[in-house]
Amino acid sequence: MTGGEPVLQVDGLTKCFHGATVVDGLSFRLERGEILSLLGPSGCGKSTTLRMIAGIEEPDGGEIRLGGEVVASTTTGTFVPADRRDIGLVFQSYAIWPHMSVAQNVGYPLDVRHVPKAQIAERVAAVLKLVNLGGFENRAATSLSGGQQQRVALARALVYNPRLLLLDEPLSNLDARLRDELRLELRRIQRELGLTILYVTHDQVEALSLSDRIAVMHAGRIVQVGGPAEVYDAPSDLFVQNFFGRSVLIDGMLESAASGTVVRCGDGTTFTVNDPAGARVGAVHASIRVEDMHVGAPPAEASGAWEAITTVVRDVRFLGDKVECELLVGGAPVAVHLPRSAALDPGATLVLHVARSSIRVWPR
Amino acid sequence: MAALNAMTGRSAGRFALGTILLVAVGFFTVVPILLIAIASFDSAAPGDPWRWGFDAWGSLFTSPRSMSALGYTLLLTLRVPVGLLLGFLVAWCLVRADIPAKGFIEFSLWVAYFLPALPVAVGWILLLDKNYGLVNLALEKLPFVHGPLFSAQSIGGIIWVHLTLTTIPVMTILLAPALRQLDASLELSANVCGSNTLQTLRRIVVPILAPALVTALLAGFIRGLEAFEVEQVLGIPANIYVYSTRIYDLIGHDPPQFQQAIALSTLMLVILFVLTVFYQRFTSRRLFATLSGRGVSFTQVRLGRWRWLVSGACIAYIGVGIFVPLVLLVLGSFMTLFGFFFIANAFTAAHWLGVLNDETFLSSLRNSLIVGLSVAALGTACYALLGYVLVRTRLPGRTALAAFVWLPWAVPGVLLGMSLLQLILDVPFLSIIYGGLGALILGLIVANMPLGTQMLRTSFAQISVELEYASTTCGARWWTTFRRVMLPLATPMLVSIFLVTLMSALRDMSTIVLLAGAHARPLSLLLLEYANAGRFEEASVIGVILSAIALLITAIVRQSGFRSLAFSEGSAS
């Protein structure tokens, strides 16, 4: 591996199935020690991308380099099979071999590399300890719980120090508590070993909390790449905006008025917005994240321009410590949580304060 | 994709591998059939170069015996629709009704399916022979009966033996899985709307399963033509020939009438081709969309008091159809003179001692073991490779390969033997194995290829592909992955295939009867020879031995589950 080369570089990667383009000219790079998440809804091509990088799917176009070495290229016809790429792969389904013990599963990659037996045992013990499965060596792999099996799969992918670790929705088959636990542990192990990881997931929490950078995918393309805060705070389009967090999406018309640029909603509500970059006068979507809506006065430390938007309470649902209030914001429904003391009834009006900078406008 | 493609990587390597497999399989399945067809238009004298002409076809159509053989062949297929109807009823009772002794009934049907037919036919001779059959003798005691009522050596006798021993069990085994997959909520909703069990069966179950029923019917016609030995032993004494015994007869002639045998084979292959085309059309648009394994788990239909009657009828059929002839076979092997129960010293162990000390028997036993174990071992290895390639690779020519592998399923034993004989005689380097055990091994590997490959295909397909990817991505080459991940996981199925192939090889007569030379005779052919010569005492002894082996293997295979076998048999395409 040459010094400055990225661990992984993908250029114009394309894959078609039965005439449909599943991965469409994807390009990105992954630096040493970095975690990059491919994030997107199911069917966006993220798993296919990962499989092409792993070498279990052949690309129909483009090039993949690992540490500067071309491992797949449709222009030169190069295709290095999976077993010679020196990468690790963990599946959502664990893919633990049921006929082998834990130690046999984890030791297998070393065994096929003809590492001496004593050394295998030593490495297996060390890596099992790393994933908190010390002493599980002789257990039957299938007798373990889902979380434990996924740890075995991780150990099996780590034991030979691959240059790149590919994780394909590794936490999706686990229940919520285990998922959080394993996510934190994955982060710890990555830091400890300085692993380079490509992480495929549809879960925004996993992507936001684990990644150094996130590549948001939609319909076979990357729509935005950036740090977690960047893609969350500055989404490049409505798809990305909707993918993270909860937003209300209001249909309206963008108009020029004396006070500046305003959005006029179907129910007559209007509010002023900062000059939008992409949208022109005409039909638009305005979107506001739920956490940016403040009931009552703006927060004390607030600065900049604020908009007061009058909304109608449609329904109030009791949740115990608080109430869930369904509001119509410019005609669009959104549920917000309010303290019990708010004591609202359906049909009442409620004024929301929203910082002008947190209202985004997208062409419709 | 997958591992094999990873091994070769480049398309050139894959192309080469695909071509090699296609040529190798095609050479032993397609080429022999083409050779037979070509040879049927050869009018040259034996030994002379090929010359275009219709002599063979002329001799076929002017031979009354060959023509009547075709007629009898057709007549005997009447057992298939009858077997389908009865088999469907038995299958429905086993799957849906709350009858007692289900396990026993199902196991007995599998026993019947695995039993060699000829020994059972010999047992039936003891019961139904015109002169000394026990049933006939007993009935003649009745005042209003004069002369024998039944004859084993007749069309009725042949149909009876096939129906009870093969057709009904096979149809049950084929249809039971289709019934099991049928979403029970479809039936339950019919019941809820007020239709009773019979109405539901007639108006819901049968129409939904119609494609499966037609498929089973066609499969029954095609596979029913496999029959040879029962027709040989029960038909020849009554001068009843079917196409397969006629071919054997023509080859056994002095001098052998090869040309007519080849023309008859070609004609049958054409008929089979037409049947197969229909069969393929039906299997390809099988309506499994409505059949889901999920759905509501069915509650069993309550037959009330009828359940004892239904179960009793099934058990009576099994007793009469399978176990009574087997018991008589054992008795027959101890009889001083076969069929003569009422003479002094009617029973003796002399035939057992004679056979067991006979050099011919010992060499036949040795041949059987060599052939059986070679076929089972080599065959299982070939089927595993083919099954894996068909499931897990995208090698070019896979569709053609699958068709080639499946082809022998539609070519009954005698025709397959005839075609392979032609291949062995025509291809220079292959003629070394002519008349030897090698020819038998080859023939049986080809004959068992469709079922063996199909079963392993199914079993490989059930192993998650990610288990393999996990191996290749952590650095294992294709061969290592196949050996250390796939094979161990498929081991139970491989053991089943090994045993089923072994048994099929041990009991086969029709495929090898034309391929075996005088010194390469396994036990099954020795049994056929004794039966042909009317030496039923010795035939019974060998029949008991073969049946015992079959029962033993059936019991072992039972451990690994029959259902996967049935699934493969039904979906072999």
Interface residues (C-beta under 8 A of the other chain):
Chain A: A54 G55 I56 E57 E58 G77 F79 V80 P81 A82 D83 R84 R85 D86 I87 G88 L89 F91 S93 A95 W97 P98 H99 Y108 P109 V112 R113 A153 R156 A157 Y160 P162 L166
Chain B: M1 A2 N5 A6 M7 G9 R10 S464 E466 L467 Y469 A470 S471 T472 T473 C474 G475 A476 R477 W478 T480 T481 R484 V485 P488 L489
